[in-house]
Amino acid sequence: MKRYSELTDEELIKLYRSGDDSAFSVLVYRHKNRIFTTIMLLVKDRHLAEDIFQDVFIKIINALNEGHYLDNSRFIAWAVRIAHNCCISHFRKKNARPAFALIYNDDITSGDSRIDISQEQCIIIKETNTAVQALMDRLPETQREALILRYYADLSFKEIAQTVNVGINTALGRVRYAIINMRKLMEREALEAVL
């Protein structure tokens, strides 16, 4: 039999549904960084992100136990959609609009990382992330959200459309215009730095 780490998400879900809790632990370990990063990008508050992260996995457990997960969908896209909906629910309760956060990625600096980077490279990555955050903060909210879901949550355009309840062409357009606007902002910043 394959080790848990060699199993696909769907195989792990089947094992979990048949009573093997260890299989769910592997799913959590496999996807926790991407889901947490998505939440952090949406809420900008580490403590709130941790609370929402826990809520997300409670909802995932309940949905799996109730048979709401369809085997033909990608687990990570489904989980990110749940995370997105939990963030939106939080902001609805608070009557606030989501503000997007600094690119937060524990993969880069955690001991768990399989990427071998120097201290200098780590500083460059953090400075780049700060610069990207500043540019993203200047984008319209819908474009920021689409960009986060596409490049940080790694969702397809179809999955983005389903997550934010828009048509696929709208999701495509939002990502496209976000990239165009970020390029314009970078060019403007470079020009201002020269002058």
C-alpha positions in Angstrom: 0.0 0.0 0.0 1.1 3.5 -0.8 2.2 5.8 2.0 -0.2 8.7 2.8 2.1 11.3 1.2 2.0 9.4 -2.1 -1.8 9.4 -2.2 -3.9 11.9 -4.2 -6.3 14.2 -2.4 -9.2 12.1 -3.7 -7.7 8.9 -2.3 -7.1 10.6 1.1 -10.7 11.8 1.2 -12.0 8.3 0.5 -9.8 7.0 3.3 -11.0 9.8 5.7 -14.7 9.1 4.8 -14.1 5.4 5.6 -12.9 6.4 9.1 -9.1 7.0 8.7 -8.5 10.4 10.5 -4.8 10.3 9.6 -5.7 10.7 6.0 -7.4 14.1 6.8 -4.3 15.2 8.7 -2.2 14.6 5.6 -4.7 16.8 3.6 -4.4 19.6 6.1 -0.6 19.4 6.1 -0.5 19.3 2.3 -2.7 22.4 1.8 -2.5 24.4 5.0 0.0 27.0 3.7 -1.9 27.8 0.6 -5.2 28.1 2.4 -3.8 30.2 5.2 -2.0 32.5 2.8 -5.2 33.0 0.9 -7.0 33.9 4.2 -4.2 36.2 5.2 -4.3 38.0 1.9 -8.0 38.6 2.4 -8.2 39.6 6.1 -4.8 41.3 6.8 -4.8 40.1 10.4 -2.9 37.0 11.6 -5.1 36.3 14.6 -8.3 36.7 12.6 -6.8 34.5 9.8 -6.0 31.8 12.4 -9.6 31.8 13.6 -11.0 31.7 10.1 -8.5 29.0 9.2 -9.9 26.8 12.0 -13.5 27.6 10.9 -12.6 26.6 7.4 -11.3 23.2 8.4 -14.3 22.6 10.6 -16.6 23.4 7.6 -14.5 21.0 5.5 -14.8 18.2 8.0 -18.5 18.7 8.3 -18.9 18.9 4.5 -16.9 15.7 4.0 -18.8 13.9 6.7 -22.1 15.0 5.2 -21.0 13.9 1.7 -21.0 17.5 0.2 -17.6 17.1 -1.5 -17.9 16.0 -5.2 -15.1 13.7 -6.2 -14.8 15.4 -9.6 -13.7 18.7 -8.2 -10.2 19.7 -7.1 -9.9 19.6 -3.3 -7.8 22.7 -3.0 -10.1 24.8 -5.2 -13.1 23.6 -3.1 -11.2 24.4 0.2 -10.1 27.8 -1.0 -13.8 28.5 -2.0 -14.8 27.7 1.6 -12.0 29.9 2.9 -13.1 32.8 0.7 -16.7 32.4 1.8 -15.7 32.3 5.4 -13.8 35.6 4.9 -16.7 37.2 3.2 -19.1 36.0 5.9 -16.8 37.5 8.6 -16.8 40.9 6.8 -20.6 40.8 6.3 -21.0 40.3 10.0 -18.6 43.2 10.7 -20.1 45.4 8.0 -16.7 45.8 6.6 -15.1 45.4 3.2 -12.1 43.1 2.9 -8.8 44.7 2.6 -6.0 42.7 1.1 -2.8 42.0 2.9 0.9 41.5 2.5 1.8 38.4 0.7 2.3 36.1 3.6 4.1 32.9 2.8 5.5 30.7 5.6 6.9 28.3 2.9 9.8 30.7 2.3 11.0 31.1 5.9 9.8 28.0 7.7 12.1 25.1 8.5 9.7 22.9 6.6 10.6 24.5 3.3 12.2 22.4 0.6 13.5 25.5 -1.0 17.2 26.2 -0.1 17.6 30.0 0.0 20.2 32.2 1.5 19.5 35.0 4.0 20.0 37.6 1.2 17.5 35.8 -1.0 15.0 35.8 1.8 15.4 39.6 2.3 15.0 40.2 -1.4 11.8 38.0 -1.4 10.4 40.0 1.6 11.2 43.3 0.0 9.6 42.2 -3.3 6.5 41.0 -1.4 6.3 44.4 0.3 6.5 46.2 -3.0 3.9 43.9 -4.6 1.6 44.6 -1.6 1.9 48.3 -2.1 1.0 47.9 -5.8 -1.9 45.5 -5.0 -3.3 47.9 -2.4 -3.8 50.4 -5.2 -5.8 48.1 -7.4 -9.6 48.0 -7.3 -10.8 45.4 -4.8 -12.3 43.0 -7.3 -9.0 43.0 -9.3 -7.0 42.4 -6.1 -9.2 39.5 -5.1 -9.0 37.9 -8.6 -5.2 38.3 -8.6 -4.9 36.6 -5.2 -7.1 33.7 -6.1 -5.3 33.2 -9.4 -1.7 33.5 -8.4 -1.6 32.8 -4.6 -4.4 30.3 -4.3 -3.6 28.9 -7.8 -7.2 28.6 -8.9 -8.2 28.3 -12.5 -10.4 31.0 -14.1 -13.4 28.7 -13.8 -12.7 28.1 -10.1 -12.3 31.9 -9.6 -15.6 32.5 -11.3 -17.3 29.9 -9.1 -15.6 31.3 -5.9 -16.7 34.9 -6.4 -20.0 34.1 -8.2 -19.2 35.8 -11.5 -19.0 34.6 -15.1 -15.7 33.1 -16.3 -15.2 36.0 -18.7 -15.5 38.5 -15.8 -13.0 36.5 -13.8 -10.6 36.5 -16.8 -11.1 40.2 -17.3 -10.5 41.0 -13.6 -7.2 39.2 -13.6 -6.2 40.6 -17.0 -6.9 44.2 -15.9 -5.2 43.7 -12.6 -2.0 42.6 -14.4 -2.3 45.6 -16.8 -2.9 48.0 -14.0 0.0 46.6 -11.9 2.3 47.0 -15.0 1.2 50.6 -15.4 1.7 51.3 -11.7 5.2 49.8 -11.8 6.1 51.8 -14.9 4.8 55.0 -13.2 6.8 54.2 -10.0 10.0 53.6 -12.1 9.5 56.8 -13.9 9.0 58.8 -10.7 12.1 57.2 -9.2 14.2 58.4 -12.2 12.8 62.0 -12.0 
